[in-house]
Amino acid sequence: MYLFALEHSRCWQYECDLPQRLSTPARVELYESTDAAEDAGISAYLGGMADNRRRAAQQVRPGPSRRKGQTSAMPLSIDHIVIAVRDLAQASADYATAGFTVTPGGWHTGGATHNALISFADGSYFELIAFAEPDREQPHKWWPRFAKGEGTVDFAMLSTDLGAEAERLRTVGLTVEGPVDGGRERPDGAKLAWRSLTLGTGIPLPFVIEDVTARDLRVPPAPATEHSLGVTGVSGLVMLVPDLEAASRAYRALLGVEGEPVEASIAGVRAVRRFTFGEQWIDLAQPEEVAKQLWRHIEDHVAGPYEIILATETPGHAPMTPELAHGAHIRFDSPE
């Protein structure tokens, strides 16, 4: 078993990171790792998280400004997109080859998964996550999705007040589980924490996350956000949904904005509705009945975005091949 560069750390609840980074294939180094994840000390760690929340309140990334028609006083923004891969070292090397700066993440508690991060200047990021035993069935939220193949398995929205957000979402009719505390301790001794909500309505919805400690402890800051591709952030996501009207109601409740019909960007789609919040957007796309590949994505990947659109400062970038992107569909919103 190999870990992509540097050290591993103790972490839990979705993602983790280290302050070191990798920007080119020439800096890819592998070393054989050992199962060193331990649960000792977690209870004491969690006990101190409440004190950290007040200190972190002014350090999280601000949400987008409210748009016309937005009903929520709690604006959300895209936090990160989860891409499940079979071999983290290979996936990290492939994304570095494509021109991304890849930051080693660490091992989640118990040693079941480890990750690497690709952070952007707008505060969002990719989480590349891999199972330590990819051929063994296991009780993990993303295992059934990964078992169908590499690719996107989920995404998260960022909140700056998760308690109020949970109350609001329940009020507008969404099923909410949480908030649940999570966090990790980095090898350098720094403690970081977050809380998350799981949403459920039978519609592919993201989870919602809030930083308890300073955000740049969890999300690698500059220069890790600098990429030779010139990528600056996530412009938008295309979500495949089985029922556009039902999904639109759920996303209107989540985002507090009205969706507007737009032209489909992918073949085999019957209708699309775009929800714009701040500088980002999410397209809900219902496939044609005959588009079997698109329906298979809904079944296999659930809340994993079908397509990711990245903003870039430099023109002329062709979409990444699914092979290089390890199952993800990524294209670039380049200047003319």
C-alpha positions in Angstrom: 0.0 0.0 0.0 1.4 3.4 -1.0 0.7 6.9 0.2 1.1 9.8 -2.3 4.0 11.8 -0.9 4.9 13.0 2.6 3.0 12.0 5.8 -0.4 10.7 6.8 -2.6 12.1 9.5 -5.6 11.3 11.8 -8.8 12.6 10.4 -12.5 11.8 10.1 -15.9 13.0 8.6 -15.2 13.4 4.8 -11.8 15.1 4.2 -8.4 16.0 5.5 -5.3 17.8 4.3 -1.6 18.6 4.9 0.2 21.9 4.3 2.6 20.5 1.8 1.9 20.4 -2.0 2.9 18.8 -5.3 2.7 20.7 -8.5 4.5 18.7 -11.2 5.1 15.0 -11.9 8.8 15.5 -11.3 7.9 16.0 -7.6 5.9 12.9 -7.3 7.4 10.6 -4.6 5.9 7.4 -3.3 6.7 5.6 -0.1 5.3 2.5 1.5 3.0 3.5 4.4 1.9 1.7 7.4 -1.6 1.6 9.1 -1.0 4.1 11.8 -4.4 5.6 12.2 -5.5 5.6 15.8 -8.6 6.7 17.6 -6.9 7.6 20.9 -7.4 11.2 21.9 -10.4 11.9 19.7 -12.9 12.4 22.5 -10.6 14.9 24.2 -10.2 16.6 20.8 -13.9 16.9 20.1 -14.4 18.3 23.6 -12.4 21.4 22.7 -14.1 22.1 19.4 -16.9 24.3 20.8 -14.3 26.8 22.0 -12.9 26.9 18.5 -16.1 27.8 16.8 -16.3 31.3 18.0 -12.7 32.0 17.1 -13.3 30.7 13.6 -16.4 32.7 12.9 -14.5 35.5 11.1 -12.0 33.2 9.3 -14.2 31.1 7.1 -14.7 31.9 3.4 -17.6 34.3 3.0 -20.6 33.1 1.1 -21.8 34.7 -2.2 -23.8 37.9 -2.1 -27.6 37.5 -2.3 -29.1 37.5 -5.7 -32.5 38.8 -6.8 -35.2 36.3 -5.8 -33.0 34.6 -3.1 -35.0 33.8 -0.1 -32.2 32.6 2.3 -30.3 34.8 4.7 -27.7 32.1 4.8 -25.9 32.1 1.4 -24.1 28.9 0.4 -21.2 28.3 -2.0 -19.6 25.2 -3.4 -17.0 23.9 -0.9 -15.6 20.8 -2.6 -16.2 18.0 -5.0 -15.4 14.4 -4.1 -13.8 12.2 -6.7 -13.3 8.6 -5.8 -10.2 6.9 -7.4 -8.8 3.5 -7.2 -5.1 4.4 -6.8 -4.5 7.8 -5.1 -0.8 8.0 -6.1 -1.7 7.4 -9.8 -4.6 9.8 -9.7 -2.5 12.5 -8.0 0.2 12.0 -10.6 -2.3 12.2 -13.5 -3.9 15.4 -12.2 -0.4 16.9 -11.7 0.4 15.9 -15.3 -2.8 17.7 -16.4 -1.5 20.9 -14.8 -3.1 20.9 -11.4 -1.2 21.5 -8.1 -2.0 18.5 -5.9 -1.7 18.7 -2.1 -1.3 15.5 -0.2 -4.1 15.0 2.3 -3.8 12.1 4.7 -5.5 9.0 6.2 -9.0 9.2 7.5 -9.5 7.7 11.0 -9.4 3.9 11.0 -7.3 3.8 7.8 -10.1 3.0 5.4 -9.5 5.9 3.1 -6.9 8.5 2.3 -7.0 11.6 0.0 -5.3 14.4 -1.8 -6.6 17.9 -2.4 -6.6 20.3 -5.4 -7.6 23.8 -4.1 -8.6 26.8 -6.1 -8.3 30.6 -5.6 -12.1 30.9 -5.1 -11.9 28.7 -2.0 -13.4 25.5 -3.5 -11.4 22.3 -4.1 -11.3 18.8 -5.4 -11.0 15.9 -3.0 -9.4 12.9 -4.5 -10.2 10.0 -2.2 -9.2 6.3 -2.4 -10.0 3.2 -0.3 -7.1 1.4 1.3 -8.7 -1.9 0.3 -10.5 -1.0 -3.0 -11.7 -4.6 -3.6 -13.3 -5.2 -0.2 -16.9 -4.2 0.3 -17.2 -1.9 3.3 -19.7 0.1 5.3 -18.8 3.5 3.9 -21.1 6.2 2.5 -19.2 6.3 -0.8 -18.3 2.7 -1.2 -21.4 1.6 -3.2 -20.8 4.5 -5.6 -17.0 3.8 -5.9 -17.7 0.1 -6.5 -19.5 1.1 -9.8 -16.3 2.8 -11.0 -14.1 5.8 -10.5 -15.5 9.3 -10.7 -17.5 11.9 -8.7 -19.4 10.5 -5.7 -20.6 13.6 -3.9 -20.1 17.4 -3.4 -20.4 19.8 -0.5 -21.8 23.3 0.0 -20.1 25.7 2.5 -22.1 27.4 5.2 -20.9 30.0 7.8 -23.7 29.1 10.3 -24.6 25.5 10.2 -27.0 25.5 13.1 -29.1 28.2 11.5 -28.8 26.5 8.2 -30.1 23.2 9.6 -33.1 25.0 11.1 -33.8 26.8 7.8 -33.5 23.7 5.7 -35.9 21.8 8.0 -38.3 24.7 7.8 -38.4 24.6 4.0 -39.1 20.9 4.0 -35.7 19.2 3.5 -34.7 16.1 5.6 -31.6 17.0 7.6 -29.3 14.8 9.6 -26.9 16.6 11.9 -25.0 18.8 12.5 -22.2 16.2 13.2 -18.8 17.3 14.5 -15.7 16.2 12.7 -12.0 17.1 12.5 -8.5 15.9 12.7 -5.1 16.6 14.1 -2.3 17.3 11.7 1.2 15.7 12.1 2.5 19.2 13.1 0.0 19.1 16.1 -2.4 21.7 14.6 -6.0 20.8 15.4 -8.7 21.5 12.9 -12.5 20.9 13.0 -15.7 21.1 11.0 -19.3 20.2 11.2 -21.6 18.8 8.5 -25.2 18.1 7.6 -26.5 15.3 5.5 -29.6 16.1 3.3 -32.1 13.6 2.1 -35.3 13.9 0.0 -34.8 11.2 -2.6 -33.1 13.9 -4.8 -29.3 14.0 -5.4 -28.3 16.6 -2.9 -24.9 17.7 -1.5 -23.9 17.6 2.1 -23.3 21.0 3.9 -20.2 21.8 5.8 -19.0 24.5 8.2 -15.4 25.2 9.3 -15.0 25.4 13.1 -11.3 26.2 13.0 -9.7 28.5 10.5 -10.5 27.4 7.0 -7.0 27.5 5.7 -6.1 24.7 8.1 -8.5 22.4 6.2 -8.2 23.9 2.7 -4.6 24.5 1.4 -4.1 28.2 0.7 -1.8 29.8 -1.9 0.6 28.8 -3.4 -1.3 25.5 -3.5 -4.1 27.3 -5.4 -1.8 28.2 -8.3 -2.1 25.9 -11.3 -0.2 25.9 -14.6 -3.6 25.5 -16.3 -4.6 28.9 -15.0 -7.6 27.4 -13.1 -9.1 29.8 -10.6 -12.2 28.0 -9.3 -15.4 26.1 -9.9 -17.8 28.0 -12.3 -20.6 25.4 -12.1 -21.8 21.8 -11.9 -24.1 19.8 -14.0 -26.3 17.4 -11.9 -28.3 14.7 -13.6 -31.7 14.2 -11.9 -34.5 11.7 -12.6 -37.3 14.3 -12.1 -36.5 17.9 -12.9 -39.5 19.4 -11.2 -38.9 17.6 -7.9 -35.2 18.3 -8.0 -35.9 22.0 -8.8 -38.1 22.3 -5.7 -35.3 20.7 -3.5 -32.5 22.9 -4.9 -34.7 26.0 -4.6 -35.2 25.2 -0.9 -31.4 24.5 -0.5 -30.1 27.5 -2.4 -32.9 30.0 -1.8 -33.0 31.0 -5.5 -35.2 30.3 -8.5 -34.0 28.1 -11.3 -34.1 29.4 -14.9 -34.3 27.2 -18.1 -31.1 27.1 -20.0 -29.8 25.2 -23.1 -28.4 21.8 -22.4 -24.6 21.5 -22.5 -24.5 17.7 -23.0 -26.2 15.4 -25.5 -29.1 13.3 -24.4 -30.7 15.8 -22.0 -34.4 16.7 -22.3 -34.5 19.9 -20.1 -32.2 21.9 -17.9 -32.7 24.4 -15.1 -29.9 26.6 -13.8 -29.6 27.8 -10.2 -27.2 30.8 -9.9 -25.8 31.9 -6.6 -23.0 34.4 -6.3 -20.5 33.6 -9.1 -21.4 29.9 -9.2 -24.2 27.9 -10.7 -25.7 24.4 -10.6 -27.5 23.0 -13.7 -30.1 20.3 -13.0 -30.5 18.2 -16.1 -33.1 15.5 -16.8 -32.0 12.9 -19.4 -34.0 11.7 -22.3 -35.6 8.3 -21.7 -33.2 6.7 -24.3 -30.0 8.2 -22.8 -29.1 5.0 -20.9 -25.6 6.2 -20.1 -26.9 9.3 -18.3 -29.5 7.3 -16.4 -26.7 4.9 -15.4 -24.7 7.8 -13.9 -27.8 8.8 -11.8 -28.0 5.2 -10.5 -24.3 4.7 -9.9 -23.1 8.0 -8.7 -26.2 9.5 -7.0 -25.1 13.0 -5.9 -21.8 12.9 -7.8 -21.9 15.8 -10.4 -22.0 14.6 -14.0 -19.9 17.5 -15.2 -17.6 20.0 -13.5 -16.9 23.4 -15.2 -13.7 25.1 -14.0 -12.9 28.8 -14.5 -9.5 29.5 -16.0 -7.6 32.6 -16.9 -5.9 31.1 -19.9 -7.7 30.1 -23.2 -7.6 27.0 -25.4 -8.0 24.2 -22.8 -9.7 21.1 -24.2 -11.9 19.0 -21.7 -9.9 16.5 -19.7 -10.3 12.9 -20.9 -12.3 10.7 -18.4 -9.2 8.4 -18.3 -6.9 11.2 -17.1 -9.6 12.6 -14.8 -10.3 9.1 -13.3 -13.9 9.0 -14.3 -14.8 12.7 -13.7 -16.1 14.9 -16.6 -14.2 18.2 -16.4 -14.2 21.0 -18.9 -13.0 24.6 -18.8 -14.7 28.0 -18.9 -11.9 29.8 -20.7 -11.8 33.5 -21.8 -12.3 34.2 -25.5 
